[in-house]
């Protein structure tokens, strides 16, 4: 498969997996959850 195909296909899957893992972390926290981000990360309003 071409690099273009792999880039188009894998990036959305990786983003979806990252969102899923973030959701799991949020929902499994029992007492406290601290969420941090790198200062170069997208603005919080861009997190969907």
C-alpha positions in Angstrom: 0.0 0.0 0.0 1.2 3.5 -0.7 2.4 5.9 1.9 -0.4 8.3 1.0 -3.0 5.5 1.7 -1.3 4.6 5.0 -1.2 8.2 6.1 -4.9 8.8 5.3 -6.0 5.6 6.9 -3.8 5.4 10.0 -3.9 9.0 11.3 -7.7 9.0 11.9 -7.4 5.5 13.5 -4.6 6.7 15.8 -6.6 9.8 16.7 -9.7 7.7 17.4 -7.6 5.4 19.6 -6.2 8.3 21.5 -9.7 9.7 22.2 -10.8 6.3 23.3 -8.0 5.9 25.8 -8.6 9.4 27.1 -12.3 8.6 27.6 -11.4 5.4 29.4 -9.0 7.3 31.7 -11.7 9.9 32.5 -14.4 7.3 33.2 -12.2 5.0 35.3 -10.8 7.7 37.7 -12.2 6.9 41.2 -11.1 9.8 43.4 -9.1 12.2 41.4 -8.0 12.9 37.9 -5.4 15.4 36.8 -5.3 16.3 33.2 -2.3 18.2 31.9 -1.2 19.2 28.4 2.0 20.5 26.8 1.9 24.3 26.2 2.3 23.6 22.5 -0.7 21.3 22.5 -4.0 22.5 20.9 -6.3 24.7 22.8 -8.7 22.9 25.2 -11.6 24.1 23.0 -10.2 22.0 20.2 -10.6 18.7 22.1 -13.6 16.8 21.0 
